[in-house]
Amino acid sequence: MTGLKNMVWAALIGAVVILAGCAGEKSANTGAAEGSQELVYASAKDINDMNPHLYTGSMPAQGMIYESLVENTEDGIKPLLAESWEISEDGKTYTFHLRKNVTFHDGEPFNAEAVKKNIEAVQKNASKHSWIKLSAKIVSCTVTDEFTVALNLSEPYYPALLELSMTRPYVFLSPKSFVNGGTKDGVSGYNGTGPYKLTEHKTDRYAVFEANENYWDGAPKVKKVTAKVLPAGEMTLLALQKGEVNFIFTDDRGADSIDVEAMNKLVQSGKFQLIRSKAMNTKMIIANSGKPGPVHETAVREAIWHSIDRETVSKQIFSGLETPAGTLFSSNVPYADVDLKKRGYDLEKAKTLLEEAGWRLENGSEVRAKAGNRLAVKLYYDVNSSSQKTQAEFFQSAWKKIGLGLELIGEESSSIAKRRSSGDYDLMFNQTWGLAYDPQSTIAAFTSEASYKHTTSGITKASEPYKKIDEMTASSDEKTRKSLVADILKTVHEESVFIPITNGGVTVLAPENLKGISFKQTQFELPFERMYFE
């Protein structure tokens, strides 16, 4: 339990971002003076290639530059670059009426031709976008007039507007920035229509974003945002204590930040405020049901489920910033408020399940065995996430009590992603796509080789939920969709292939005088343009 007492910052399996009131190569000692309209945030990683039609770039940064046709809000899909739209009776044609007087950062007009060229650029690289089912449904994009465009699908697809609202890939870049008539071979500039322009980038050092004074929705009050590459950890705390850094938040991409106790002391000083979003994702362990071995058995997976003390994880590892999760999705995710069997922390229940499945402790061994095979598995975690490592060590100790041997392996996130795609794992940490994407994105990934196909392929009659997933995305009837989602969730819940741990969101530590802090319907970005100092 010593590791648990060394409480870590609530890791959202993402890079910690730190904002301060200096810019570029200027000394951070200037801090963020009261009334300053300039912010600097530090990420554990560089912003990388900001081509919005690929996936290496920083999503918080891309969210400042690029925009989509529609926006996903708490109240549903709302207009963004499209002022309005109609859907044909057969559900296969979406006609969008675009905003007028919108320009890209390079001065090029945003219009129907620009939309068509961007959609076609994405579709020409379709193999990169197989995770998003809309990419396989688009047949064509046609221009009706200068500000009217139609998206034609092969079949009805109810998540179409949701997937069009995502940070990438269906966002818009000036066609003048295309290379070889498209974007799959790279781009010559990062000119979107968003509230900020990327004006300078020094790889692995910093990137500067300046307010778009011609932004169609009004120029942002914070005139400059600088992304500075800075290792997380003690440097973060020292920067906060010195007043060099005044804002941190967690997002989707890397390591943990500062000790929670230290953060609480900063809040208690009266100089900072702590703001948390509602639950956006579920942290979980995924079990490879398709791989021969112990976790192929439902009883073993269910025993693991009962062997996780989520209350302790929530309180001692995340200091209450993440809450215990009992299902794949939190109840605020659309269609996910389903009555599912409750499974609490119960080591005796776990032991009984293993005994009944034939896994026995023999000859004084600490690890159970059956037919000459040991109940020993491997758990992969992100080596850059101290919270995952702490949880893994906690689970290793707990699972030893039920006779399960656990080997812990820390790897870079890219290596873990490759294992997930190839099926070379027993157990690994993961998380749902998040509020703006779910339930459709995580559920659709059940059938994807790049995502959860290996997790789900070994369950009883896997073809049945796979068929229902196709029916769910094609159905135009909401009642039918809800019923299908409920059936799919019941199946994976009973099979215990997605073992939930906690529900998390975005946590912000900010100065008391920073106002306008809010959240989007996504864990991957923040609306910087709404912030201002009082």
Beta strands, then each sheet from edge to edge (+ up, - down):
strand 1: 16-20
strand 2: 38-43
strand 3: 70-73
strand 4: 76-79
strand 5: 82-87
strand 6: 93-98
strand 7: 138-145
strand 8: 148-153
strand 9: 178-179
strand 10: 182-187
strand 11: 196-202
strand 12: 206-211
strand 13: 224-229
strand 14: 247-250
strand 15: 272-276
strand 16: 281-287
strand 17: 323-324
strand 18: 369-370
strand 19: 373-374
strand 20: 376-382
strand 21: 405-411
strand 22: 427-431
strand 23: 498-504
strand 24: 507-511
strand 25: 514-515
strand 26: 532-533
sheet 1: 11+ 12- 13+ 2+ 1- 14+ 24- 15+
sheet 2: 3+ 4-
sheet 3: 5+ 6- 8+ 7-
sheet 4: 9+ 10-
sheet 5: 17+ 23- 16+ 22- 20- 21-
sheet 6: 18+ 19-
sheet 7: 25+ 26-
end
